[in-house]
Amino acid sequence: MSLKIGILREEGRNPPDKRTPLTPNDCQNLISTYNNVQVVVQPSTTRCFTDQEYLLHKISLQEDLADCDILLGIKEVPIELLMANKTYLFFSHTLKKQVHNRKLLQTILQKKIRLIDYECIVDDKGNRLIAFGFFAGVIGAYNGIKTYGNRFNLFELKPAYLCHNLNELEREFSKVKLPAIKVIVTGGGRVANGAIEVLNKMGIKQVTPSDFIAEDYDRAVYTQLNSSDYNKQLNSNLFDRDDFHHNPQNYVSTFLPYAHQADLLIAGAFWHPLAPKLFTKEDMIHPDFAIQIVADITCDIGGSIPCTVKASTINDPIYDYDPNNGTIHPPFSDKSHITVMAVDNLPCELPRDASAYFGERMITNVMPHLLNNTTDKIVSRATITYEGKLTPRFSYLQDFVDG
């Protein structure tokens, strides 16, 4: 059976999202691998890969995608553009019952759309098979170091979004001249890996968590903290990873000794709403609290980091937080403030590299299961809606849909 795949342009966004799920090279690889597959691309004036680049790879442009079987996007498709009885893949941002997307999910059900959410494409152990997290980590760490340089007038880095690609971004690293500061990176996944790659290439030395607390250094250093490094059970000093994942409400934070040593926090760890916050607002006004800059890649508003009180934007990426009264101010307005970088769409700053990274995983980790009807449940696990109903795995969203 022949299948036609349409690549959606990202419409109606301010600022526009320039990413694409498949690069021109990805599209060419796809049709070379699957003889029964045709790929067309909706024209776009903002996509990071131009229409001409797709045409050079012999991929057709098509405005009306009504004859496509599968439609691939990145962010939520505008409600008025959803087509009935199609299969869509995009990040729906409905899994946590995000109120602003209730109408989106309702419409998807009404139109009997099969929705497959990238965020839910995981292997048998729950590991995500496709994501932009690595590039969020790269750009988040870069922005954190750039913010430190700006705050203390040490150096000036080009904004990531003005760099053509990752190679140009990395050429900026040579400008970084840091004093003997201490940097924390939280997390152990793709986001943290991206951040650590940047710090390593900038020549910042990694040290153990225990040495980070106990030792002084004559150069800039960083440490990587996993959940076990800053959480413990309520009634003991123990940490059980499986128990923490299932019962995070039974743990307390032990992060403060690190906060009393660190100058810059790069937050890349997943945070469960029932888990303890890294620190409290009261902790932030203690004289020993040393963190001056937070690069919150997770951007969980009201989440693990109390000073992340709003998302920032690519064009306006930082703000100051006054820990004494919880108010927001312009960047660098007072040395007692904490400067926060909380851009919620960091991979958009390097859209070509992020898209290539994502598309490679689409071809390798998703398309074989989507197009070959495999029995491994990778696609079925990620299917939120089918034939006008929530699938059993996502039945918990029914009360959200009902309003």
Secondary structure, DSSP 4 states (H G I P E B T S, - for coil): --EEEEEPP--S-SSPP---SS-HHHHHHHHHH-TTEEEEE---SSSSS-HHHHHHTTPEE-S--TT-SEEE-SSPPPGGG--TT-EEEE----TT--GGGHHHHHHHHHTT-EEEEGGG-B-TTS-BSS-SHHHHHHHHHHHHHHHHHHHTTS--PPPGGGSSSHHHHHHGGGG----S-EEEEE-SSHHHHHHHHHHHHTTPEE--HHHHHH---SS-EEEEE-GGGSEEETTSS---HHHHHH-GGGEEE--HHHHTT-SEEEE-----TTSPPSS-HHHHTSTT----EEEESS--TTSS-TT--S-B-SSS-EEEEETTTTEEESTTS-TTSEEEE-BTTGGGGSHHHHHHHHHHHIIIIIHHHHHHT-SS-HHHHTEEEETTEE-GGGGGGHHHHH-
